[in-house]
Every structure is written in C-alpha cells, then in structure tokens.
Amino acid sequence: MSILVGILGIIVTIAIAFLLSNDKKGINFKAIIVLFVLEFIVALIMFKTTVGLKIVEATSNGVSTVLNYGYEGVNFVTGGLVPEGGSVFFINVLMLIIFTSTLLSLLTHIKILPLAIKYIGGALAKITGLSKVVTFNSINSIFFGQSESLIAIKSHLESMNANKLFIVCTSAMASVSASIMGAYMEMIPAEFVLAAMILNALSALIIGTLVAPISKEEDEIINVKDVSNTNSVFGAISAGALDGGRVALIVAAMLVAYVGLLALIDGFFSSVFGVGFTDLLGYVFAPIAWIMGIPVSEIVTAGSVMGTKLAANEFVAMLQFQPLIGELSAKTVGIVSTFLVSFANFSSIGIIAGSIQAINAKKADIVAKFGLKMLLTATLASVLTATIVGLFL
C-alpha cells in the first residue's frame, strides 16, 4: 500500500510542477524521462543492491574516518571544553564545517572537483539534451553552496534567459554544500545525506525543466577556472578554512535566532490557542507527508519537522528530528531525513537573490520576481527525492 501511495505522491508532485509551468508546450519530456530513469537507477543501486549498499556503507565509513581527522584539529583548539562523553553542538558539529570546507577548497584548487563536475555535467547534457551550463550547475551544486555554485557560472549569467536562470537558481536552492555534509551526518543517518545530495541534483532538473522549460541551444563552453580563484595550495587551505569558519558562525547565529524565535512563537500559540506552532505545522504538512509514503500514524510528527525546515532551515529541523529518530519507523526516518537535506527555505530566497545581485545586478531583479515560485519548485524537488527514496525502503 505504501508503494502505491508513494507512486501517487510522485504523480501529484509532477502534476503540480506541470501546472506551474510557464510553457507547457515547450517541456522537454525526453530529458525528464531520462532523468527519472537515472534517478530510479541510482536509488535502486544505493538501497536495493548488495554492491550499492556496500558502496554507501564504505562511503559513509570513509567520510566518518576523514571527519575523525578533522576532530583532531577541533580537539586541539577546544580540548577540555567538552566533558568526557558530552556534546556541544557548536564544537562537535559546526566546527567540523571548517575542516570539510578546507578539504573542498583544496580539491577545487587542484582541479579534481571542477574537472569531474565538468565532465559529469557534460555527459548529463549529452544524454538529456539539456544545456551544458544547466547540467554543470546541477552537478556543481552537489558540492558547493548556493553562492559558490552560482559564481562558478557567472560568465554565462548575462546571456541567460529567465527560464534558464530559474533552473540554475532552483538547483542551487534544492542542493546543499558538501562542506556541511559532515555536520548533517552527525544529526541524521549518513546514507540518506549521501542519497539526497546526489538525487536532489536530478530532481531539481526534473521539476525545474517542467516549471521553466528551456530549448536546445548553441554549444556552451564551460571554463572550470570560474570555479576557483585561489592562487596556491596554501591560499586554498586558508580560503577554505576562513569560509568554513564564516559558515559555522553564520549557522550558529541563525540557530540562536531561529530556535529562540520558534520557542517564543510556540509558547505564544500554546498559551493563546492551546496548540503549539510546530504542532500546527505538523497538521498543515501531514497530507504532504502522507503522499510521500510516511505511515499515517507518523504523518503529523513528520509534517512538523518538514514544516520547521521550510519555515526556519534544515539545521533547526534536524535538531528537532534527531531525538525522534529512535521512536519512528525506518521508512519515516529515511523519507524525512532525505527531505531535510536541501537549502529550500524562505531565507534562501534572499541568499540567492543577493548572490546574483553581487554578480549581475540586472539579473537579480528577475530572480527577485520568481523567489517564491523558486522556493516552491525546490521544495517539490525535495518531495520528489524523498518520495523516490521511500519507495526503496
């Protein structure tokens, strides 16, 4: 039964995206079918084959091993501040972002990541018939944050029409940055973080090209030099560490603000209406949780976490979800975890618009006009990814 509900959820998600389309006759259905096939194959391999499960396990263990080296740096700086067996979120989770950001910057400088992204994106463009810039940005968004992924295609922004601009911005919002992957893995199961990072790139292209179709255009040249602006290995290490530090502080500041405000709003709703704000979000998002394949008995709880993610951000939602993981079914944990791994929330509209403003002020006006539609599209991409994962759990 849950499989049928999940299939219904996919159909509903695609139908909503189709209704939102600004050019229904121009939709590239071949590209969408190819992307769907790829997404199902990746999900099948990751969750239903022995080889795939071993790869996911090996990748998770590999990431954990690398992160343990990062803890050497964290412990050196903060040694003694955390009691034995204790945990401080800023130290145990957020400070890891500095280490992973440094690794990402180093791999970018020596051109390992940019070249891999270029050729994977090029192959995806070839088999789907989509624009090289669009597919490059989609793969690039797996590794880099919203601002960084857009900067990497800055030389192409001027010639982009509104639909192509919409898709690249949606891809940036529907993704996460690899630099904070380790932080997520400290809060939710690692396999779903990995799955979401890969599958969201495909889901964003599916939903984005439905909502804002683009036609086959002239061949585009991708220059990987736009991905990195560091001049040396040590410069890359320094830049990565400083960027990671800024991200850690920004996330910490946002968590203080959002967690505090949500507690205030929750208290207000409880005292005035007799029901907490997060509980109310649970009922609002319960139907969405149901069509994603979550058991009926858990849809309100799941909906509350999903609503918190949209209203605040994924970190706040993960902190809310973390203590619930042991109480929920494996299917619900997988679907909700996958849904949470994206930047799709209200604050991201401003981040993306601000990034475009810094690169190309003229295009920023266009982005500002479709901000809410972009958020809805990126959220639909998260729903699609999580629903597909749920079919294999």
Secondary structure, 3 states (H helix, E strand, C coil): CHHHHHHHHHHHHHHHHHHHCCCHHHCCHHHHHHHHHHHHHHHHHHHHCHHHHHHHHHHHHHHHHHHHHHHHHHHHHHCCCCCCCCCCHHHHHHCHHHHHHHHHHHHHHCCHHHHHHHHHHHHHHHHHCCCHHHHHHHHHHHHCCHHHHHHCCHHHHCCCCHHHHHHHHHHHHHCCCHHHHHHHHCCCCHHHHHHHHHHHHHHHHHHHHHHCCCCCCCCCCCCHHHHCCCCCHHHHHHHHHHHHHHHHHHHHHHHHHHHHHHHHHHHHHHHHHCCCHHHHHHHHHHHHHHHCCCCHHHHHHHHHHHHHHHHCCHHHHHHHHHHHHHHCCHHHHHHHHHHHCCCCCHHHHHHHHHHHHHHCHHHHHHHHHCHHHHHHHHHHHHHHHHHHHHHCC
